[in-house]
Amino acid sequence: MELFEGLIAKNGLVFAFLIVGVLTLGSEFFSKKFLKSKIPGSAVAIFLALLLGYWGGVWGNGEKGLADVKFFSGLGFFGGAMFRDFTIVATAYGASFLLVKKSGWLGFISLVLGISLFFVLGVIIAFAWGYRDVVSLCTIGAGACTYIIGPVTGAAIGASSEVIALSIGTGLFKTITVTILTPLVAKRIGLDNPQAAMAFGGLMGTSSGVAAGLAATDPELVPYGAVTATFYTGLGCLVCPSVFYGILELML
């Protein structure tokens, strides 16, 4: 047992790959066997990962989820910003530049509309929760765009850690919702071609949710949705703590 623990400690990243692989495989099996693929395996995996992260944070008395448990410390690096950004960029490279150009104004309009719509929705939710200060409203509104834009905006305008945590939670809820609902509504909304996937990615914005949802719908559409979803994140990080924050200050 000591040899095994020492081996895991020296190869934490490799063990993290193994954990994620087993979790993904198990989730896909559960989805096909018991859910008839109505809920994609990626959504099941995300839900289980959140439960494991919560358990790890409680068990390890920390803030890094399952990585707080020494045995799973490799997940802290595997789930870090470097691997996340690498995955997004690698996915986007699978898109055809010619098809991206064809989206033209459609992609741009979907980006602007998607960010504005979810930011307003997030502000309404924050207001309903009882928040009245501009900083909190703006941070939670940004979190409704994505769970990345929320903390970036909160850090930029000086939000409290509690509000930033709420913004992340709001973004995670959106990600899971997009992941689960995308394959269920894809046929009804005509989500069956690259242009539609790019518009969808621009409207929804959450890179992980869009990628997982499109993967369950049609894996060939993933790169196109990921392209605009990635731009969505970058644009949101620019306009939420600046333009939208200024507008809220003028209004309130």
FENNOR-V416415 format. One record per residue. N is the residue number from 1. SS is DSSP state (hx for helix, st for strand, lp for the rest). PHI is phi in whole degrees, -180 to 180 (999 if undefined). Layout:
{{N:SS:PHI} {N:SS:PHI}}
This chain:
{{1:lp:999} {2:hx:-66} {3:hx:-63} {4:hx:-64} {5:hx:-63} {6:hx:-65} {7:hx:-65} {8:hx:-65} {9:hx:-63} {10:hx:-82} {11:lp:-128} {12:hx:-60} {13:hx:-68} {14:hx:-62} {15:hx:-65} {16:hx:-64} {17:hx:-59} {18:hx:-64} {19:hx:-61} {20:hx:-64} {21:hx:-63} {22:hx:-65} {23:hx:-63} {24:hx:-65} {25:hx:-62} {26:hx:-65} {27:hx:-67} {28:hx:-64} {29:hx:-64} {30:hx:-62} {31:hx:-63} {32:hx:-74} {33:hx:-79} {34:hx:-110} {35:lp:-108} {36:lp:54} {37:lp:64} {38:lp:-69} {39:lp:-112} {40:lp:-61} {41:hx:-60} {42:hx:-64} {43:hx:-68} {44:hx:-63} {45:hx:-64} {46:hx:-63} {47:hx:-63} {48:hx:-65} {49:hx:-64} {50:hx:-65} {51:hx:-64} {52:hx:-66} {53:hx:-65} {54:hx:-64} {55:hx:-61} {56:hx:-63} {57:hx:-66} {58:hx:-69} {59:hx:-67} {60:hx:-92} {61:lp:52} {62:lp:-135} {63:lp:-127} {64:lp:-111} {65:hx:69} {66:hx:-64} {67:hx:-67} {68:hx:-71} {69:lp:-83} {70:hx:-54} {71:hx:-62} {72:hx:-113} {73:lp:-61} {74:hx:-62} {75:hx:-66} {76:hx:-63} {77:hx:-80} {78:hx:-63} {79:lp:-95} {80:lp:-79} {81:hx:-65} {82:hx:-63} {83:hx:-67} {84:hx:-61} {85:hx:-66} {86:hx:-61} {87:hx:-64} {88:hx:-63} {89:hx:-65} {90:hx:-62} {91:hx:-66} {92:hx:-64} {93:lp:-68} {94:lp:-82} {95:lp:-85} {96:lp:-87} {97:hx:-63} {98:hx:-64} {99:hx:-72} {100:hx:-63} {101:hx:-63} {102:hx:-65} {103:hx:-66} {104:hx:47} {105:hx:-67} {106:hx:-60} {107:hx:-64} {108:hx:-65} {109:hx:-63} {110:hx:-64} {111:hx:-63} {112:hx:-63} {113:hx:-66} {114:hx:-64} {115:hx:-64} {116:hx:-64} {117:hx:-62} {118:hx:-73} {119:hx:-65} {120:hx:-62} {121:hx:-61} {122:hx:-65} {123:hx:-64} {124:hx:-63} {125:hx:-63} {126:hx:-62} {127:hx:-64} {128:hx:-67} {129:lp:-76} {130:lp:106} {131:lp:-81} {132:lp:-127} {133:lp:-82} {134:hx:-62} {135:hx:-60} {136:hx:-67} {137:hx:-60} {138:hx:-68} {139:hx:-67} {140:hx:-70} {141:hx:-61} {142:hx:-67} {143:hx:-64} {144:hx:-67} {145:hx:-72} {146:lp:-155} {147:hx:-75} {148:hx:-91} {149:hx:-64} {150:hx:-57} {151:hx:-66} {152:hx:-63} {153:hx:-67} {154:hx:-59} {155:hx:-66} {156:hx:-72} {157:hx:-107} {158:lp:83} {159:lp:-77} {160:lp:-74} {161:hx:-64} {162:hx:-66} {163:hx:-69} {164:hx:-62} {165:hx:-62} {166:hx:-64} {167:hx:-65} {168:hx:-66} {169:hx:-61} {170:hx:-63} {171:hx:-66} {172:hx:-66} {173:hx:-61} {174:hx:-64} {175:hx:-59} {176:hx:-65} {177:hx:-62} {178:hx:-63} {179:hx:-61} {180:hx:-74} {181:hx:-80} {182:hx:-54} {183:hx:-67} {184:hx:-78} {185:hx:-111} {186:lp:-56} {187:lp:-65} {188:lp:-69} {189:lp:-102} {190:lp:73} {191:lp:-86} {192:lp:-141} {193:lp:-149} {194:hx:-59} {195:hx:-64} {196:hx:-65} {197:hx:-65} {198:hx:-68} {199:hx:-65} {200:hx:-64} {201:hx:-62} {202:hx:-70} {203:hx:-77} {204:hx:-81} {205:lp:83} {206:lp:-71} {207:hx:-58} {208:hx:-67} {209:hx:-67} {210:hx:-65} {211:hx:-62} {212:hx:-68} {213:hx:-66} {214:hx:-70} {215:hx:-63} {216:hx:-77} {217:hx:-89} {218:lp:-161} {219:hx:-55} {220:hx:-69} {221:hx:-87} {222:hx:-57} {223:hx:-59} {224:hx:-74} {225:hx:-66} {226:hx:-67} {227:hx:-60} {228:hx:-72} {229:hx:-64} {230:hx:-69} {231:hx:-61} {232:hx:-57} {233:hx:-62} {234:hx:-64} {235:hx:-66} {236:hx:-63} {237:hx:-65} {238:hx:-85} {239:hx:-86} {240:hx:-65} {241:hx:-82} {242:hx:-120} {243:hx:-66} {244:hx:-68} {245:hx:-63} {246:hx:-64} {247:hx:-65} {248:hx:-63} {249:hx:-63} {250:hx:-68} {251:hx:-76} {252:lp:-108}}
